[in-house]
Amino acid sequence: MTDQTGTKAVPGLGVVVMAAGQGTRMRSNQAKVLHRIAGRPMVLYALDLARRLAGHSVAVVVGHQAEQVRAVLQAAIAGVADAAPVHIVEQRQQLGTGHAVLQTRDVFAGKKAPSAYLILNGDTPLLQDTTVRELLRAHQSSGATVTMLTVVLADPTGYGRVVRRQGAGESGDVIKIVEHRDASPDERAIHEINVGTYVVDGAFLFAALEKVQPHNAQGEYYLTDIVDMAVRQGHRVSALQLTSPDEGLGVNTRRQLADAEHVIRQAIRRRWMDAGVTMIDPASTWIEAGVTIGKDTVLYPNVTLEGTTTIGEGCELRSFTRVTNCAVGNQVTVLDHCVFAESQIESHATLGPFVHLRPGVLIRQKAKVGNFVEMKKTELGEGSKANHLTYLGDATIGKGVNIGAGTITCNYDGVHKYKTIIGNNVFLGSDTQLIAPVTIGDGAVIAAGTTVTEDVPADALTIARVSQVNRDGWAARRRALLVKDAATPAKPVTQAAPSKRGSNKKKRR
C-alpha cells in the first residue's frame, strides 16, 4: 500500500489519532482540534500523517463535539482512494488518554491485528513524516516495547516530564512520565517533555491499557501509565528526542495556535518558492494549506490565497487581493484590491482593480473585468469586457461583448431571481439597465441610458429613454431672474400675535 504522495506505508502498523479532548485552555466554544491552522482544522494534519504511515488501518477517537469533529473527518476522507481505511470511534466519557486509546480496540481486533501501534495527537499539527518514520526505525532497532517522542523546552510548564534512568542522560531509557500537575518540584525542574507520540508493540498495548488505574489527581486513565507498567514488567522504554522543538508543539492555547500558524505558513511559502513561485514580500503573503500555484506566477505583497484555490502558471496577482476556492488559469493578471470567491477564471483574462467575484462566476479566456465591477452567478464570454462600475448577476454573456460603464442586470424583483442572457458581439452602452428575465440577441446594440424590459432581436438597435428637449434661452432667463431676486431687499418677517382660545374656536365655527 502506498499513500497519496507515493511514500510507502509501514506494513502492519495501526495508527490511533486522539481527537476527543475539549481543550479548556483555548477558552473556546469550539473543540480544540477544529480550530484552523492555515485554513484547515488542525486534526486533519494528524489524519494526513496517519494515512501516509498506516499499513493496517487508522482509528480516530472523537469525544467533545463528536458530531462536528466526525463531519470534518468524513469530509476529508470522502473519495480518497489508495490509503489506509479510517474508523471514527467515540469516547463518550472523557476519562483520559488511556481510556481514549482503549476505545479503539475493536477496530484493530482480528487475526491480522497490527504488529505495532503509532499513537498521535490531533493537536500536534507540525509533526513531520520524516520524524515519525525515524521514530518507527528507532523503535524497531532498539527492541523497545514502547518508544516515545520527546523534546527539550526552555519552559516546560504544563507538559508531562520525561524521567530517564538516573545518570544515563538523553540516551538513557525512560523509567516514567509524570504529568505536570502530578509532578514533584524536582520532576518539574526537568526540561525534557513528552510530545505525546508513541510507538507501542501490538501485543502489549491493549493488554496494558486494561490494567491502567486512575491513580492521579484527576481520576483519569493516563496513557503514560503504560510506560511505568512496561518498566515494572522488565520491558525497555526508549525515547527519540526531537532536534526541532517546533515539531513537538502541542496546541493548547491561542498563543500556541498562532505559533503553529506561523510555522506552517512559513513552510508553505518556502515550498511554493522552491517550486518556482515568486513572492515579492513572502512575510505578507498568506497561502493556505489547500492552495496550488503554478510556476512563474508572481504574488505581490498582501496577497491572500485561501481554501482549495488553484493558480495556474505565469499569473500575476497584485497587492491586497484575496482569492478563495477559485480556479485560475494560466497567464491571468489580477490587479490590486480584488476579492474572488468560488469562481473560475480562464487563461489570459485580466481583472481589476477593485473587482468582486461572488460565487458562481465564470470568466472565459481573454475576457476583461475592470474597475468596481461586481459579478455573481455570471458567465462572461471569451474576449468580452466589463470595464467600469457594473453589476452583473445571474447572467450569461457571450463572446466579444462590450458592457458599458454603469450597466446593471436587474435580476431581483424582491421575491425571485431572474436570468439575463446576452448573445455574442453585443454592444451595451453606458448606464444600461437590463430588467430580467430578458434576452439580447447576437450583434444587438443597446443605446446608452436604455432600460431594457423586453427581449431584443439579433442585430437590432434598442433605445428606451425620454426624448431630449432643448428650450432656447431658458438658462439665460433663469440666471437673470435669480440675479433680480438677489437684488430685491427681503421683507421683514413679522410674528402674528397669538390668538385667544375663544376666538380660535369662533373662527373654526
SVG drawing of the C-alpha trace seen along z (x, -y; Angstrom):
<svg xmlns="http://www.w3.org/2000/svg" viewBox="-70 -96 95 111">
<polyline fill="none" stroke="black" stroke-width="0.4" points="0.0,0.0 1.2,-3.5 -0.1,-6.8 -1.3,-9.7 2.3,-11.1 3.8,-7.8 5.6,-7.2 5.3,-3.6 3.1,-2.9 4.6,-0.8 3.4,2.8 1.4,4.0 1.2,0.5 -2.0,-0.6 -2.4,-4.3 -4.5,-5.9 -5.3,-9.7 -6.6,-11.1 -9.0,-13.9 -11.5,-13.7 -10.5,-16.5 -12.2,-19.8 -9.1,-22.0 -10.2,-24.2 -7.2,-26.4 -8.3,-27.5 -11.2,-29.4 -13.4,-28.4 -16.9,-27.1 -15.3,-25.0 -13.5,-21.7 -9.7,-22.3 -9.0,-20.1 -11.4,-22.0 -9.5,-25.3 -8.0,-26.1 -4.3,-26.4 -3.6,-27.7 -7.2,-27.2 -7.5,-23.6 -8.9,-22.1 -5.8,-21.0 -6.9,-17.4 -6.5,-16.9 -2.8,-17.3 -2.6,-14.4 -5.1,-12.4 -3.0,-13.0 0.1,-11.8 -1.7,-8.7 -2.9,-7.8 0.5,-8.1 2.0,-5.8 -0.6,-3.2 -0.1,0.2 -3.1,1.6 -5.8,-1.0 -6.4,-4.3 -8.7,-4.9 -9.6,-8.5 -11.0,-8.9 -13.6,-11.7 -15.4,-12.9 -16.1,-16.6 -18.3,-17.9 -18.1,-14.4 -20.6,-15.1 -18.8,-18.2 -15.4,-16.5 -16.8,-13.4 -18.3,-15.6 -14.9,-17.2 -13.1,-13.8 -15.7,-12.3 -15.5,-15.2 -11.7,-14.8 -11.6,-11.1 -14.6,-11.0 -13.4,-9.9 -9.8,-9.4 -8.6,-6.1 -5.4,-4.0 -4.9,-4.9 -5.5,-3.1 -9.1,-2.8 -10.2,-5.3 -12.5,-4.4 -14.0,-7.0 -14.5,-5.9 -16.4,-7.9 -15.2,-8.2 -18.5,-9.0 -16.9,-9.8 -13.8,-11.9 -11.8,-9.6 -8.3,-10.3 -5.9,-9.4 -5.5,-5.8 -9.3,-5.3 -9.4,-7.1 -7.0,-4.7 -8.7,-1.7 -11.9,-2.6 -10.2,-1.6 -9.5,2.0 -12.4,3.4 -11.2,1.5 -7.9,3.4 -9.2,6.8 -8.9,9.8 -6.5,12.5 -4.3,9.9 -4.0,7.3 -1.3,4.7 2.2,5.7 2.7,2.2 0.7,-0.9 1.6,-4.5 -0.3,-6.9 -0.7,-10.5 -2.4,-13.6 -4.9,-15.6 -3.3,-18.8 0.3,-18.4 0.0,-19.7 3.7,-20.4 4.9,-16.8 6.7,-15.7 6.5,-12.4 10.3,-12.0 10.4,-12.4 7.8,-9.8 9.5,-7.3 12.7,-7.9 10.8,-7.1 9.5,-3.9 13.0,-2.9 14.3,-3.7 11.6,-1.5 12.5,1.4 16.2,1.2 16.2,0.7 14.0,3.7 11.9,1.5 8.3,2.3 7.4,-1.4 9.2,-4.2 8.2,-7.8 9.0,-11.2 10.4,-13.9 11.6,-17.5 13.6,-19.8 11.8,-23.1 13.1,-26.2 9.8,-26.5 8.1,-23.1 5.2,-24.3 2.1,-22.4 3.7,-19.4 4.4,-15.9 8.1,-15.4 10.2,-12.5 12.2,-10.9 15.1,-8.8 17.3,-6.3 19.5,-8.3 22.9,-9.2 22.0,-7.9 21.4,-11.4 19.4,-11.8 20.4,-8.3 19.1,-6.5 15.9,-4.5 12.8,-6.1 11.6,-5.0 8.4,-7.1 6.4,-10.1 4.9,-12.5 2.1,-14.9 2.9,-18.5 0.1,-18.7 1.3,-15.4 5.0,-16.2 7.2,-16.9 9.4,-20.0 12.4,-18.0 10.5,-16.5 9.1,-19.9 12.8,-21.0 13.2,-18.5 13.0,-20.3 12.5,-17.2 8.8,-16.8 6.6,-14.2 5.3,-15.1 2.5,-12.5 3.6,-10.5 4.3,-6.8 5.1,-3.5 3.9,-0.5 4.2,3.2 1.0,4.7 0.9,7.5 1.5,5.1 -0.8,2.0 -4.3,3.2 -3.3,5.7 -1.6,2.9 -4.4,0.4 -6.9,2.8 -4.8,2.7 -4.3,-1.1 -5.9,-2.6 -6.8,-6.2 -4.2,-6.9 -3.9,-10.6 -5.3,-13.9 -7.9,-14.0 -9.1,-10.4 -8.2,-9.8 -6.7,-6.8 -3.4,-8.1 -1.8,-6.6 1.5,-7.5 0.9,-4.8 1.8,-2.1 5.4,-3.4 5.5,-2.7 3.8,0.7 6.3,1.7 9.2,0.7 7.8,2.8 7.4,5.8 11.1,5.5 10.4,4.1 12.5,1.5 11.1,-2.1 13.2,-4.2 12.8,-7.8 13.8,-9.8 14.5,-13.4 13.4,-16.0 16.0,-18.2 13.4,-20.8 11.2,-21.9 8.6,-23.3 7.6,-19.8 6.6,-18.8 4.4,-21.9 1.1,-20.8 -1.6,-23.4 -3.3,-24.0 -3.7,-27.8 -4.5,-30.6 -0.8,-31.7 0.3,-28.2 -2.3,-28.2 -0.7,-31.4 2.8,-29.9 1.7,-26.8 0.1,-29.0 3.3,-31.0 5.4,-27.8 3.1,-26.2 2.5,-29.3 6.3,-29.9 6.7,-26.3 4.0,-26.7 5.6,-29.8 9.0,-28.2 7.6,-25.1 6.0,-27.2 9.0,-29.4 11.1,-26.3 8.5,-25.2 9.1,-28.3 6.6,-30.9 7.9,-34.5 6.8,-36.3 7.8,-40.0 7.3,-40.0 6.9,-36.5 6.1,-37.5 3.0,-39.4 1.8,-36.7 -0.8,-34.4 -1.3,-31.0 -3.4,-28.3 -2.6,-24.6 -5.0,-23.5 -3.8,-26.0 -1.9,-25.0 0.2,-27.5 1.9,-27.1 5.5,-28.1 6.4,-31.6 3.4,-33.1 4.2,-36.4 2.5,-37.2 2.8,-40.8 2.7,-41.9 -0.5,-41.3 -2.0,-38.7 -4.2,-36.0 -4.9,-32.7 -7.5,-30.5 -9.2,-27.2 -8.8,-24.9 -7.7,-27.7 -5.6,-26.7 -3.5,-29.3 -2.0,-28.5 1.4,-29.2 2.6,-32.7 -0.1,-34.6 0.4,-38.0 -1.6,-38.8 -1.2,-42.3 -1.5,-43.6 -4.4,-43.3 -6.2,-40.6 -8.0,-37.7 -8.9,-34.6 -10.9,-31.9 -11.8,-28.4 -11.2,-29.6 -9.7,-28.0 -7.5,-30.4 -5.9,-29.5 -2.6,-30.4 -1.3,-34.0 -4.1,-35.6 -3.5,-39.2 -5.3,-40.3 -4.7,-43.9 -4.9,-45.4 -7.8,-45.2 -9.8,-42.3 -11.9,-39.8 -12.8,-36.5 -14.8,-33.5 -15.8,-30.2 -15.3,-31.3 -13.4,-30.2 -11.1,-32.4 -9.8,-31.0 -6.4,-31.7 -5.2,-35.2 -8.0,-37.1 -7.4,-40.4 -9.3,-41.5 -9.1,-44.6 -8.5,-46.8 -11.4,-46.6 -13.3,-43.6 -15.6,-41.5 -16.4,-38.0 -19.0,-36.3 -19.7,-32.6 -20.6,-31.0 -18.7,-33.3 -17.0,-32.0 -14.6,-34.4 -13.7,-33.0 -10.4,-33.3 -9.1,-36.8 -12.1,-38.5 -11.5,-41.7 -13.2,-42.8 -12.3,-46.3 -12.7,-48.9 -15.5,-48.4 -17.3,-45.6 -19.3,-43.1 -20.4,-39.7 -22.5,-36.8 -23.5,-33.6 -22.5,-35.0 -20.5,-33.8 -18.6,-36.4 -17.7,-35.1 -14.4,-34.9 -12.9,-38.3 -15.8,-40.2 -15.3,-43.3 -16.9,-44.8 -14.5,-47.6 -16.3,-50.0 -18.8,-50.4 -21.1,-47.5 -23.2,-44.8 -23.7,-41.5 -25.8,-38.9 -27.5,-35.7 -26.3,-36.4 -24.9,-34.5 -22.9,-36.8 -21.5,-35.7 -18.2,-36.3 -16.9,-39.7 -19.5,-41.7 -18.9,-45.2 -20.5,-46.0 -20.8,-49.8 -20.0,-51.6 -22.8,-51.6 -24.6,-48.6 -26.8,-46.7 -28.6,-43.4 -31.7,-43.9 -32.1,-40.3 -34.3,-40.5 -37.9,-41.6 -38.0,-41.4 -39.1,-37.8 -37.5,-35.9 -34.2,-36.0 -34.3,-36.0 -31.7,-35.4 -30.3,-37.8 -28.9,-36.3 -26.7,-38.3 -25.6,-36.9 -22.3,-37.3 -20.9,-40.6 -23.5,-42.7 -22.7,-46.3 -24.2,-47.7 -24.0,-51.5 -23.2,-53.1 -25.9,-53.3 -27.9,-50.4 -30.4,-48.6 -31.5,-45.0 -34.7,-44.1 -34.6,-40.3 -35.8,-37.9 -34.6,-39.3 -32.6,-38.1 -30.4,-40.2 -29.8,-38.7 -26.4,-38.4 -24.9,-41.6 -27.5,-43.9 -26.7,-47.5 -28.3,-48.9 -28.1,-52.7 -26.7,-54.5 -29.2,-55.2 -31.6,-52.5 -33.8,-50.4 -34.4,-47.1 -37.7,-45.4 -38.3,-43.2 -36.2,-40.8 -34.1,-42.4 -33.8,-40.7 -30.4,-40.0 -28.6,-42.9 -31.3,-45.4 -30.7,-48.9 -32.7,-49.4 -33.3,-52.9 -35.6,-53.3 -35.2,-56.7 -37.1,-60.0 -36.5,-62.1 -34.2,-65.1 -35.9,-68.6 -33.9,-71.8 -35.5,-75.1 -33.7,-78.1 -32.8,-80.9 -34.2,-79.2 -30.9,-79.1 -30.2,-82.8 -33.7,-83.8 -33.3,-81.7 -30.0,-83.4 -31.5,-86.9 -34.4,-86.0 -32.0,-84.7 -30.0,-88.0 -33.1,-90.1 -34.3,-88.1 -31.0,-88.5 -31.0,-92.4 -34.5,-92.8 -34.5,-93.6 -36.1,-91.0 -39.4,-91.9 -39.2,-91.9 -40.8,-88.9 -43.4,-89.8 -44.8,-87.4 -48.6,-87.3 -49.9,-87.8 -51.2,-84.6 -55.0,-84.2 -57.2,-83.6 -58.7,-80.2 -62.2,-81.6 -61.6,-83.5 -59.9,-80.4 -63.0,-78.3 -65.2,-81.1 -63.2,-81.2 -63.4,-77.4 -67.2,-77.7"/>
</svg>
